[in-house]
Amino acid sequence: MSDDNLYQQIENLFIETGEAHHKAFIKTDGADPEWPLWYSEHLKEKLGRLLNAKFTRSELVYLLITAEKEMALMAPGAGWAKYYATFFIERYL
């Protein structure tokens, strides 16, 4: 699998996860202060397979929060799914 293809698969996984989260929290228009918990459960197996990595739920929550905070400092306004895909690829490949 090429790096570009893997990057696109991971970015798409984040987009799909975001859409699924929004649907799960439709009554609050997607607002969920505990979103990393939900995302970690949804992403854990699929993201682990793509990156050939094993995450505990806690590790993934930590990484998601770190990605969010890093993006706010380093690239405010960037496309979050692209940023998160890059964040994970840089750490696991």
MDTraj code that builds the backbone (N, CA, C; nanometers):
import mdtraj as md
import numpy as np

residues = "MET SER ASP ASP ASN LEU TYR GLN GLN ILE GLU ASN LEU PHE ILE GLU THR GLY GLU ALA HIS HIS LYS ALA PHE ILE LYS THR ASP GLY ALA ASP PRO GLU TRP PRO LEU TRP TYR SER GLU HIS LEU LYS GLU LYS LEU GLY ARG LEU LEU ASN ALA LYS PHE THR ARG SER GLU LEU VAL TYR LEU LEU ILE THR ALA GLU LYS GLU MET ALA LEU MET ALA PRO GLY ALA GLY TRP ALA LYS TYR TYR ALA THR PHE PHE ILE GLU ARG TYR LEU".split()
xyz = np.array([
    [0.0848, -0.1172, 0.0000],
    [0.0000, 0.0000, 0.0000],
    [0.0895, 0.1237, 0.0000],
    [0.0604, 0.2184, -0.0887],
    [0.1414, 0.3386, -0.0952],
    [0.1118, 0.4295, 0.0235],
    [0.2081, 0.5151, 0.0556],
    [0.1897, 0.6091, 0.1658],
    [0.0724, 0.7030, 0.1397],
    [0.0564, 0.7464, 0.0127],
    [-0.0549, 0.8357, -0.0214],
    [-0.1886, 0.7659, -0.0002],
    [-0.1955, 0.6397, -0.0395],
    [-0.3192, 0.5630, -0.0222],
    [-0.3498, 0.5440, 0.1262],
    [-0.2509, 0.5128, 0.2049],
    [-0.2695, 0.4954, 0.3486],
    [-0.3137, 0.6270, 0.4122],
    [-0.2464, 0.7360, 0.3749],
    [-0.2839, 0.8674, 0.4274],
    [-0.4314, 0.8958, 0.3973],
    [-0.4744, 0.8703, 0.2742],
    [-0.6126, 0.8957, 0.2348],
    [-0.7094, 0.8069, 0.3125],
    [-0.6726, 0.6820, 0.3334],
    [-0.7582, 0.5913, 0.4108],
    [-0.7746, 0.6400, 0.5544],
    [-0.6664, 0.6875, 0.6137],
    [-0.6739, 0.7355, 0.7518],
    [-0.7533, 0.8653, 0.7587],
    [-0.7293, 0.9554, 0.6647],
    [-0.8079, 1.0788, 0.6616],
    [-0.9570, 1.0459, 0.6449],
    [-0.9894, 0.9557, 0.5545],
    [-1.1291, 0.9160, 0.5344],
    [-1.1885, 0.8526, 0.6599],
    [-1.1090, 0.7745, 0.7307],
    [-1.1559, 0.7139, 0.8551],
    [-1.1925, 0.8217, 0.9568],
    [-1.1109, 0.9255, 0.9665],
    [-1.1437, 1.0352, 1.0577],
    [-1.2702, 1.1085, 1.0127],
    [-1.2847, 1.1298, 0.8837],
    [-1.4055, 1.1961, 0.8327],
    [-1.5291, 1.1121, 0.8641],
    [-1.5227, 0.9831, 0.8356],
    [-1.6354, 0.8929, 0.8636],
    [-1.6676, 0.8895, 1.0127],
    [-1.5650, 0.8894, 1.0953],
    [-1.5855, 0.8879, 1.2398],
    [-1.6532, 1.0171, 1.2844],
    [-1.6095, 1.1291, 1.2304],
    [-1.6719, 1.2565, 1.2632],
    [-1.8187, 1.2595, 1.2246],
    [-1.8506, 1.2058, 1.1076],
    [-1.9900, 1.2011, 1.0625],
    [-2.0731, 1.1092, 1.1510],
    [-2.0173, 0.9951, 1.1869],
    [-2.0889, 0.9010, 1.2740],
    [-2.1113, 0.9630, 1.4123],
    [-2.0123, 1.0342, 1.4619],
    [-2.0258, 1.1004, 1.5922],
    [-2.1351, 1.2058, 1.5868],
    [-2.1359, 1.2823, 1.4793],
    [-2.2387, 1.3861, 1.4661],
    [-2.3785, 1.3242, 1.4652],
    [-2.3936, 1.2121, 1.3957],
    [-2.5237, 1.1428, 1.3931],
    [-2.5600, 1.0893, 1.5317],
    [-2.4610, 1.0381, 1.6027],
    [-2.4872, 0.9832, 1.7360],
    [-2.5286, 1.0924, 1.8341],
    [-2.4832, 1.2149, 1.8076],
    [-2.5136, 1.3270, 1.8961],
    [-2.5957, 1.4334, 1.8231],
    [-2.6875, 1.3869, 1.7396],
    [-2.7686, 1.4765, 1.6573],
    [-2.8508, 1.5736, 1.7424],
    [-2.8978, 1.5290, 1.8578],
    [-2.9797, 1.6165, 1.9442],
    [-2.9014, 1.7367, 1.9946],
    [-2.7688, 1.7249, 2.0023],
    [-2.6861, 1.8364, 2.0482],
    [-2.6059, 1.8952, 1.9314],
    [-2.6487, 1.8659, 1.8092],
    [-2.5802, 1.9119, 1.6882],
    [-2.4326, 1.8699, 1.6884],
    [-2.4075, 1.7518, 1.7410],
    [-2.2722, 1.6959, 1.7431],
    [-2.1886, 1.7382, 1.8618],
    [-2.2399, 1.8285, 1.9436],
    [-2.1625, 1.8745, 2.0592],
    [-2.1494, 1.7626, 2.1625],
    [-2.0279, 1.7386, 2.2047],
    [-1.9998, 1.6334, 2.3029],
    [-1.8661, 1.6641, 2.3685],
    [-1.8671, 1.7147, 2.4917],
    [-1.7404, 1.7490, 2.5559],
    [-1.6500, 1.6277, 2.5805],
    [-1.7055, 1.5096, 2.5760],
    [-1.6269, 1.3872, 2.5963],
    [-1.6015, 1.3138, 2.4636],
    [-1.5960, 1.3881, 2.3545],
    [-1.5806, 1.3275, 2.2227],
    [-1.4615, 1.2328, 2.2110],
    [-1.3458, 1.2586, 2.2755],
    [-1.2346, 1.1653, 2.2589],
    [-1.2678, 1.0231, 2.3062],
    [-1.3543, 1.0110, 2.4046],
    [-1.3941, 0.8777, 2.4513],
    [-1.4707, 0.8044, 2.3423],
    [-1.5650, 0.8728, 2.2818],
    [-1.6461, 0.8125, 2.1752],
    [-1.5585, 0.7795, 2.0553],
    [-1.4768, 0.8765, 2.0134],
    [-1.3891, 0.8561, 1.8976],
    [-1.2947, 0.7380, 1.9207],
    [-1.2381, 0.7288, 2.0404],
    [-1.1403, 0.6224, 2.0657],
    [-1.2041, 0.4852, 2.0497],
    [-1.3254, 0.4715, 2.0962],
    [-1.3950, 0.3429, 2.0827],
    [-1.4217, 0.3126, 1.9354],
    [-1.4611, 0.4133, 1.8613],
    [-1.4955, 0.3961, 1.7202],
    [-1.3718, 0.3712, 1.6330],
    [-1.2602, 0.4325, 1.6660],
    [-1.1389, 0.4266, 1.5841],
    [-1.0428, 0.3134, 1.6187],
    [-1.0474, 0.2670, 1.7408],
    [-0.9425, 0.1807, 1.7955],
    [-0.9010, 0.0668, 1.7022],
    [-0.9917, -0.0154, 1.6602],
    [-0.9545, -0.1316, 1.5785],
    [-0.9149, -0.0924, 1.4371],
    [-0.9952, -0.0084, 1.3727],
    [-0.9680, 0.0287, 1.2333],
    [-0.8374, 0.1065, 1.2199],
    [-0.8160, 0.2037, 1.3069],
    [-0.6934, 0.2826, 1.3008],
    [-0.5729, 0.1963, 1.3360],
    [-0.5893, 0.1095, 1.4328],
    [-0.4816, 0.0174, 1.4688],
    [-0.4405, -0.0710, 1.3528],
    [-0.5380, -0.1224, 1.2791],
    [-0.5074, -0.2061, 1.1620],
    [-0.4327, -0.1261, 1.0556],
    [-0.4812, -0.0044, 1.0268],
    [-0.4177, 0.0764, 0.9227],
    [-0.2740, 0.1137, 0.9577],
    [-0.2495, 0.1401, 1.0850],
    [-0.1164, 0.1816, 1.1286],
    [-0.0315, 0.0661, 1.1800],
    [-0.0890, -0.0536, 1.1794],
    [-0.0206, -0.1702, 1.2343],
    [0.0263, -0.1409, 1.3772],
    [-0.0690, -0.0885, 1.4563],
    [-0.0394, -0.0484, 1.5942],
    [-0.1490, -0.0994, 1.6859],
    [-0.1146, -0.1153, 1.8109],
    [-0.2124, -0.1519, 1.9127],
    [-0.2246, -0.0356, 2.0085],
    [-0.3480, 0.0068, 2.0290],
    [-0.3755, 0.1172, 2.1207],
    [-0.4637, 0.0666, 2.2328],
    [-0.4382, 0.1130, 2.3533],
    [-0.5415, 0.0987, 2.4551],
    [-0.6371, 0.2152, 2.4315],
    [-0.7530, 0.2061, 2.4875],
    [-0.8492, 0.3154, 2.4726],
    [-0.7906, 0.4438, 2.5335],
    [-0.7253, 0.4310, 2.6466],
    [-0.6643, 0.5462, 2.7129],
    [-0.5564, 0.6112, 2.6271],
    [-0.4728, 0.5303, 2.5643],
    [-0.3686, 0.5847, 2.4765],
    [-0.4301, 0.6632, 2.3610],
    [-0.5334, 0.6065, 2.3029],
    [-0.5967, 0.6723, 2.1894],
    [-0.6657, 0.8016, 2.2320],
    [-0.7291, 0.8029, 2.3477],
    [-0.7888, 0.9262, 2.4000],
    [-0.6802, 1.0319, 2.4158],
    [-0.5686, 0.9939, 2.4752],
    [-0.4566, 1.0865, 2.4940],
    [-0.4069, 1.1416, 2.3599],
    [-0.3895, 1.0542, 2.2623],
    [-0.3407, 1.0973, 2.1314],
    [-0.4389, 1.1911, 2.0618],
    [-0.5670, 1.1621, 2.0727],
    [-0.6681, 1.2488, 2.0114],
    [-0.6678, 1.3877, 2.0754],
    [-0.6583, 1.3921, 2.2060],
    [-0.6538, 1.5211, 2.2753],
    [-0.5257, 1.5958, 2.2390],
    [-0.4148, 1.5245, 2.2323],
    [-0.2884, 1.5860, 2.1943],
    [-0.2964, 1.6428, 2.0528],
    [-0.3545, 1.5673, 1.9605],
    [-0.3704, 1.6150, 1.8225],
    [-0.4564, 1.7411, 1.8188],
    [-0.5641, 1.7409, 1.8951],
    [-0.6529, 1.8578, 1.8981],
    [-0.5793, 1.9815, 1.9501],
    [-0.5084, 1.9663, 2.0598],
    [-0.4385, 2.0798, 2.1202],
    [-0.3221, 2.1266, 2.0332],
    [-0.2510, 2.0329, 1.9736],
    [-0.1402, 2.0676, 1.8851],
    [-0.1914, 2.1433, 1.7628],
    [-0.3010, 2.0975, 1.7057],
    [-0.3574, 2.1632, 1.5887],
    [-0.3994, 2.3071, 1.6230],
    [-0.4593, 2.3258, 1.7399],
    [-0.5017, 2.4593, 1.7817],
    [-0.3824, 2.5551, 1.7924],
    [-0.2674, 2.5035, 1.8332],
    [-0.1478, 2.5865, 1.8470],
    [-0.0707, 2.6036, 1.7164],
    [-0.0565, 2.4943, 1.6429],
    [0.0325, 2.4929, 1.5267],
    [-0.0377, 2.5237, 1.3943],
    [-0.1651, 2.4905, 1.3860],
    [-0.2351, 2.5040, 1.2579],
    [-0.3825, 2.5365, 1.2781],
    [-0.4122, 2.6447, 1.3503],
    [-0.5534, 2.6780, 1.3717],
    [-0.6224, 2.6996, 1.2368],
    [-0.7410, 2.6475, 1.2263],
    [-0.8164, 2.6600, 1.1019],
    [-0.7851, 2.5533, 0.9982],
    [-0.6889, 2.4673, 1.0263],
    [-0.6556, 2.3595, 0.9318],
    [-0.7683, 2.2584, 0.9292],
    [-0.7768, 2.1838, 0.8223],
    [-0.8744, 2.0742, 0.8146],
    [-0.8371, 1.9693, 0.9173],
    [-0.9267, 1.9466, 1.0108],
    [-0.8929, 1.8590, 1.1233],
    [-0.8615, 1.7173, 1.0791],
    [-0.9364, 1.6604, 0.9849],
    [-0.9131, 1.5207, 0.9443],
    [-0.7756, 1.5050, 0.8807],
    [-0.7358, 1.6001, 0.7970],
    [-0.6020, 1.5963, 0.7365],
    [-0.4945, 1.6079, 0.8442],
    [-0.5164, 1.7009, 0.9368],
    [-0.4180, 1.7216, 1.0427],
    [-0.4035, 1.5960, 1.1281],
    [-0.5154, 1.5361, 1.1678],
    [-0.5105, 1.4168, 1.2518],
    [-0.4443, 1.3006, 1.1779],
    [-0.4750, 1.2852, 1.0482],
    [-0.4124, 1.1771, 0.9704],
    [-0.2606, 1.1937, 0.9715],
    [-0.2150, 1.3148, 0.9461],
    [-0.0710, 1.3425, 0.9474],
    [-0.0118, 1.3182, 1.0857],
    [-0.0813, 1.3651, 1.1883],
    [-0.0368, 1.3480, 1.3269],
    [-0.0111, 1.1998, 1.3570],
    [-0.1044, 1.1127, 1.3219],
    [-0.0899, 0.9707, 1.3522],
    [0.0141, 0.9026, 1.2630],
    [0.0165, 0.9374, 1.1375],
    [0.1148, 0.8771, 1.0457],
    [0.2562, 0.9133, 1.0884],
    [0.2793, 1.0383, 1.1256],
    [0.4134, 1.0794, 1.1690],
    [0.4599, 1.0029, 1.2932],
    [0.3679, 0.9602, 1.3760],
    [0.4060, 0.8910, 1.4984],
    [0.4151, 0.7404, 1.4838],
    [0.3464, 0.6845, 1.3860],
    [0.3395, 0.5382, 1.3770],
    [0.4002, 0.4778, 1.2520],
    [0.4435, 0.5602, 1.1580],
    [0.5071, 0.5021, 1.0387],
    [0.6479, 0.5522, 1.0216],
])
top = md.Topology()
chain = top.add_chain()
for i, resn in enumerate(residues, 1):
    res = top.add_residue(resn, chain, resSeq=i)
    for name in ("N", "CA", "C"):
        top.add_atom(name, md.element.get_by_symbol(name[0]), res)
traj = md.Trajectory(xyz[None], top)
